[in-house]
Amino acid sequence: MGRSFVYVILGGGVAAGYAALEFANKGVAHGELCIISDEPVAPYERPALSKGFLLPEAPARLPAFHTCVGVNEERLTPKWYKEHGIELILDTRVTSADVRRKTLVTAAGETISYKFLIIATGARAFKLEEFGVSGSDAENVCHLRDLADATRLVDLMQASTGGNAVVIGGGYIGMEVAASLVINKINVTMVFPEPHCIPRLFTPKIASFYEEFYKSKGVNFVKGTVLSSFVINPEGKVIGVNLKDGSYLPADLVVVGIGIRRNTSLFEGQLTLEKGGIKVNSMLQTSNSSVYAVGDVASFPVKAFGEIRRLEHVDAARKSARHAVSAIMEPDTTPEFDYLPFFYSRAFLFSWQFYGENLGEAVYFGDFSGTSFGAYWVHNGHLVGSFLEGGSKEEYEALAKATRLRPAIDDMSDLERQGLRFVVTLSQKQPVLPIVDVGSSTSLVVLEKPEYPWHAAAGVVAAASIAAFAYWYGRRRRRW
Ligand SMILES: Cc1cc2nc3c(=O)[nH]c(=O)nc-3n(C[C@H](O)[C@H](O)[C@H](O)COP(=O)(O)OP(=O)(O)OC[C@H]3O[C@@H](n4cnc5c(N)ncnc54)[C@H](O)[C@@H]3O)c2cc1C
């Protein structure tokens, strides 16, 4: 017994929601499309889990952050799917796939067949066990990838007010959670092996700015070491952690944010993989022409960089999903996917955006003791990346536009002198280009409450959180 659909989206996360919206916009017929997800709820804006969801007062809760509220589009509640004739097959794990036969088999044994498949299986959080440390299944140790994790974290935070939390990992999840814990009146120690936070994006100078701010909020940083074991009481609760440098930290709560692994296993041996993800072309099509891959699980050609990359950005998930649907439904008129990597973050009173890549030499501008500063990255004589803290909407747009142009830089001192003026002037001279939209910065209204002027420190280009543990126990992981 089984069901058959024209289009199947495997995975029910951010990319799935945006793909569904695009299918609806393009006029999919009732009964043609289904989403299969092992989560119990319709697709939602995952970044909310480390932001509005963790607020101590008036926290964001579903249905407020179902996709596609993240870019001020329609909010796709279960009712919306019903009205559009899109079947949500929830709480259902797909356990095997056969791309030759175009079938998926669920844990309950149902076979679901498709004409076109979009793989949107995202990723899962690494566990310490994968690095030889046991104990992360204890009741007061948390990861943060899905709604169940976030709900558990909220319960633990509520039970730990005034207590001690240890955050393992200095990537974006670690930084976001540390801010949330502080807001929830918990003492925080962050432990990571690198010399500074968010090492894949931040330079020491940028990191130092944010770390100083976190310190002013009481966060303690323990750098250059890693967790070696949990200290667990007879009731099975973690009461502290031992670090490899020999020190001990008491803990009422431990949050582990050490990176993610792509959910590719169903397709290994069937589709071409690259850089840890499922390789797609500029139409988001895999090595099997009926199968597309989008979001975190996809490795796609980033034209601006001239190579295949796999990003872990919500913006990339949204846009790749929509593009794949367009490529499936309107193959003759859909252009190649031309994406400029974009990431944003808000923490405490700060807010920043990053475009392009952080390659080459960094040139700083603005006031690092004030509220607005930034950096450009210049590689082989071209501006390839840009970062701005505290910019206006127009300034971020200029930043995106100019970075996409990859302008030649002859004089680094002049670039430094001009600072933000450089991109503003350049963008005014240029015709309007298809830039990455910065909607995400204005979009998370429901997810990030203005009365709490903190938000999550976010991630970086390609696997910042993995980088945070790149040197875990001296074992260098492959950098994707
Ligand atoms: C807490 C948190 C905060 C974040 N904050 C930011 C941020 O501020 N900025 C930013 O750019 N990015 C952020 N991200 C990253 C962003 O959320 C991801 O890039 C995005 O969710 C990727 O979308 P996706 O659809 O590819 O994967 P996901 O959203 O992870 O969805 C994958 C879905 O597939 C399901 N699935 C997997 N395997 C199966 C299977 N075999 N059967 C059935 N279902 C399956 C999963 O359960 C899940 O529902 C954050 C991520 C997290 C976890």
The ligand as a Gaussian input file, in Angstrom:
#p B3LYP/6-31G(d) Opt

LIG

0 1
 C       18.563000      27.235000      16.578000
 C       18.954000      27.657000      15.190000
 C       19.122000      29.003000      14.910000
 C       19.478000      29.416000      13.636000
 N       19.654000      30.749000      13.388000
 C       20.006000      31.150000      12.154000
 C       20.197000      32.534000      11.856000
 O       20.062000      33.394000      12.720000
 N       20.534000      32.874000      10.607000
 C       20.690000      31.929000       9.619000
 O       21.017000      32.295000       8.477000
 N       20.521000      30.625000       9.864000
 C       20.184000      30.207000      11.100000
 N       20.000000      28.876000      11.348000
 C       20.175000      27.906000      10.248000
 C       18.866000      27.730000       9.484000
 O       17.819000      27.501000      10.373000
 C       19.035000      26.581000       8.520000
 O       19.977000      27.012000       7.541000
 C       17.725000      26.212000       7.862000
 O       16.802000      25.748000       8.810000
 C       17.951000      25.132000       6.809000
 O       16.705000      24.779000       6.286000
 P       16.456000      23.306000       5.718000
 O       15.029000      23.254000       5.325000
 O       17.507000      22.981000       4.738000
 O       16.696000      22.335000       6.964000
 P       15.857000      22.230000       8.290000
 O       15.171000      23.517000       8.582000
 O       16.770000      21.660000       9.306000
 O       14.737000      21.155000       7.967000
 C       15.032000      19.796000       7.715000
 C       13.787000      18.992000       7.987000
 O       13.909000      17.683000       7.476000
 C       13.419000      16.762000       8.435000
 N       13.998000      15.435000       8.126000
 C       15.306000      15.127000       8.041000
 N       15.456000      13.829000       7.720000
 C       14.211000      13.317000       7.581000
 C       13.712000      12.031000       7.255000
 N       14.510000      10.990000       6.986000
 N       12.367000      11.839000       7.222000
 C       11.520000      12.873000       7.478000
 N       11.949000      14.114000       7.792000
 C       13.279000      14.341000       7.835000
 C       13.853000      17.390000       9.741000
 O       13.207000      16.871000      10.854000
 C       13.478000      18.848000       9.464000
 O       12.109000      19.052000       9.671000
 C       19.657000      28.447000      12.609000
 C       19.504000      27.096000      12.901000
 C       19.156000      26.689000      14.187000
 C       19.009000      25.223000      14.497000

